[in-house]
């Protein structure tokens, strides 16, 4: 049926209303006004703005005029939109591109001689960039030779308008101070908690005992700081560890006294929780890497668990490490520091060695009661042993596996794919290193063509420093086939895997083979794993990395800590040369002794953390140009440059890797203690000058690189 005149008129009127509404909506979404000729604010008419331009030659604040209409909203710390790069014409500034930024301060005068462009828009009235957070970001940027805007982008999460409109909960009263609990097992544990309760700032490197008690002990330290009326912050390497501490802290305080900041919460919910911290409604944060910048009010304790985990280093420029950020925060805010883990990094050992922090460890008798028994196996035993040839395991490992499955789950730790050592002595397996700079040797096509991976010098007549042998070998990597054969050897036992693609949180307390890559080990229900096999130790110990021994021991300790203690029959078998230092430290469960000896070795060779180091990488002309333009400290030493391996187009690209098929160089610059700040400043100044002159800016600078070969 057709429409009559009245219906047609009504339809036309409705269409006109819809079009008008669309025009109003489009107008509301239009770009902010430029406020040409707008009246300035009477008081403090100049706003200093940090623009969102992460370029080192623009690493400064820019002045803008504050229109009178924005006077009340344009407060320090809020997000704004400004026109960047505007030109001056007839007494006003026009053009430019709209970008985001933060107001840092309001001033009466400006040092800029020309006409100031006005603020274009106040995006939010929420003051998210507080003075304390800005000061921390500035310190981090200077330490890592980065731009302040890049660090602020890591510290302040993206805005979610709906989360800002929601009010935060009312602050809770401080909870009651918890009893020491598991801290009573450490001679100085109760004293550390007492100092926290008095509002003091103790600093400790905590060697946690094996077993599941570490999460509760860390939660008790956080709750003690809260009970004293101060804030607390704990940074964990992954969401699973953060969830364990979150559950333990909730059990102590009843919930509501802290927030969990992890990526699993979603962007809006995570920003809502972050706002509760920024507004002072919540004074305790448990989270992963990004939580290192959480704006906790009145910070009393900054804690980090397992600071040797690679996840604690951010992948975005300037790639700060959570441990160093928390140490900076503690110094600025006079807070306590707790560096905890089953292992100890060389950096943590240096803090103890210098007296900056004290050791917090249990007595040897307590360690023996809580740790499993550790057994070692040499590789030759595997070839001589006929009893376990089917499973490609020596007898002692086979027996531990079979006995463990009779009592509960058994963990099998398999080195992650990609751990490919370069070269080692064929007789004693000592990694082959350069006689000049102690860098790792690599073969170019044939073993006769040896060159250093750091300084590039040839080593045609290499001999092992340990045994004198001139023969080299490439160490076998991977153990996937071994894990598959173990599953076939026990067809009636379920096999569970945990790795990068699928990580298990827990496994039941029942016989099972749990095959896991390092760092992905599920937490067992009940008393723990009945046994654990640490396979292919050479794949970890033979890596061409200064931290190979430290990293292998850390991963072994974390896995062994999940095994039942020796009085309950817990057994760990490690397949590696028994005489090596990391293996002996595991047998004795002595991570502190291993860290001290590693620190002494690095001090004698001038390696980090005793020295400070920077890696400069990029196209050859960019690396050479940057090093040539940098006024390095007098005692700086440049190693290289050397060519980096050309990445295969089929491999995933990691942060800092060259583009697929492109040849890059890398040079290492190291300086003695006390010159790290000067090195970072010199490299940053040179990069800024080259960018300002529009010269090649392809060279990247990384301070304190984790992987130096």
ZABAZA-790459 format. One record per residue (C-alpha): x, y, z. Coordinates in steps of 0.5 Angstrom, whole numbers, plus 500, padded with zeros to 3 digits. Last residue first. Example, Ala and Ser with C-alpha at 12.3 -4.5 7.8 and 13.67 -1.06 7.14 Angstrom:
<recs>
527498514525491516
</recs>
This chain:
<recs>
654474548652481551645479552641483558644490555646495560644501556641500549642505544640504537643506530638508525639516526642518519643525519637530520642535523637535529637527529645527529645532535640528539644522538650525540647528546644521548650517547654522552648522557648515557656514558656520563651516567655510567661513569661511577664504575668503569666504562664500557662501550659495546659495538654492534653492526647490522646487515639486513635480511630480516630487520635487525633485532632490537625487540625480537623478530619472529623467524622466517625472514632469517636474521642476518647475524650481527657484524662486529663493532667492536669493543669500545673502552671508555676511560676518558668519558665518550664524546660521541660523534664518531660513535654515532657515525660508526653505528649509523654507517654500519646499520644498527647497534650501539650496546652500552656498558657499566662496569661492576655490573657488568664486566671488568675482567677482575670485577666479573670474576668477583661478581660470579664468585659472590653470585655462586655463594649466594645461590647456595643450594649445595647441589645447585651451587655445585651445578652452577660451578661446574664439577657435576657436568650436566643432567640434573636430577632432583629428588623429594622423598618427604625428608628431602623436601618436595619439589617446587623449589627444584624448578625455581632453583634450576632456572636460577642456576641456568641464568647464573651460568649463562649470564655472560652469554654464548649459551653453553650452560643452558643447552649443556644442562640437557634435562633437569629431571624433577621428583615427587612434585609438591606437598599438595597441588603442583605449581605449573612450570612455565619459567623454564620449559615444561614437561609434566609426567603424571602421578597425582597431586593435581597440576597448576597454572598450565602454560600453553603456547610458551610452555606447559605440557602434560603427560598422563601415565599408562604409556610410560616409556612412550611419554619418556620418548616424547620428552627425549625428542623435545630435548633441545641443543647439542653443543658445537665442538672445539679442539685445541685442548689446553685444559682450562684455558682451552687453546685457540690458534686462529683467534681472529678479532671481532671485538664482541663476537670474537672470530674463529675461522678454523671451525668452518663457516664463520665460527664464533668465539664469545667475548673475553676481551683479548683472549677471546672466549670458548665455553668450557666443555672439558674435552671438546672445548665450547663453541656457539651455544644455541638456546633457540628452543627452551630447555626442557624441565621434567616435573614428576607428579605423585608417589609411584611416579617419583620412584620411576623418575628417580630410577630413570635419572639414576640409571642414565636417560635416553628413554630406551637406553635406560638399562644400557648405561655407558652412553648416559654415564658419559653425559655426567649425572648429578643428584640434588636432594630436595630443599626444606630441611637442608635449607633450615640447617643452613640458616635462612637468608636475608642479606643486607642492602647498600653495603657494597657487597650486598648491592653487588650480590643483587646485581649478580643475581640471587636465586630462590627470589627476593629483592626487598627495598624499603622506601625513602621516596627518591632512593626507593624509587631509583631502586624500584626502577633498577629492579624493573629494568628499563627498555628505553624504549619498549621491551620492558625488562622484568620479563627477563627473569633475574629479578625473581620477585621485586619489592618496594616498601614504604611508598607514601602514595603509590603511583604505579611505575614498577606496575608495568612489570607485573602487579601487586599494588598497595595504597588504594584510594590515594587518587593515583592508586584508584586510578590504576585500578580503573586503568586496569579495568579499562585495559583488560584485567589479564594485563596485570595490575592487582589492587590492594586494601580491598581484600580481607587483609591476610587472605587477600595478601595470599591471593594477590601473591599467588596471582602475581606469580601467575601473571608474570615476573612479579613487582610488589608495591607498598604504601605507608600507614604502618599496617600497610608496610606490614601487609606488604611484608606479609604478602612476600612471606605468603608468596614465598611459602610454596617450597624452597627457601627465599634468598632475600636481598634486603634494604630497610627503610624505617616506618616502625612496622617496616623495621619490625618486619626486617627484624622478624626476618633476620634469623629466617624461619620466623619469616614464615609467619611473622604475625600480621599488622592489623590493616590500615583503614580503608580509602573510599572507593574510586569514582567512575568518570575516569573509567568511562574516559579510558586514558592510556596507561601512565608509566610506559608512555611517561618513559617514552616522553622522557626520552632515553639515555637509560639512566637519564630516562629513568631519572626523568620518569621518577621525577614525573611520577613524584610530580604527578602525571595523572591529574584527571581533568581530561582532554584539555584542548588546543592549548594556545600557541606562544608568540616568539621569544620563548623564555616564558613568564607567569608559569603553570607546570607539567601539563601533559601531551597529545598531538595536533599538527602544526598550523598557526601561531599569531602576530601576523604569522608564526608557524605551528610545529606542535598544536596542542592536546592536553592530559592533566598533570599540572592543571588546565581545567580552571584556566581553560576558558582563560586560554593558557598559552603554550611552552614546550618541555624538553626531549625533542632531540631525544625523540619520543614525541608525546609533548611534555607541556609547560603552561603559561598564563599563570594568573590572568588566563589568556584571552583567545585571539586564535583559540585553535579549536579542537578537531571535530567530534562534537561537530559531527554529532551536531551534524548527525542530530540535524540529519536525524531531525530532517529525516523525522520531518520527512517521515512526518510529511510522508505520513500526512500526505498518505503513504502507499500500500
</recs>
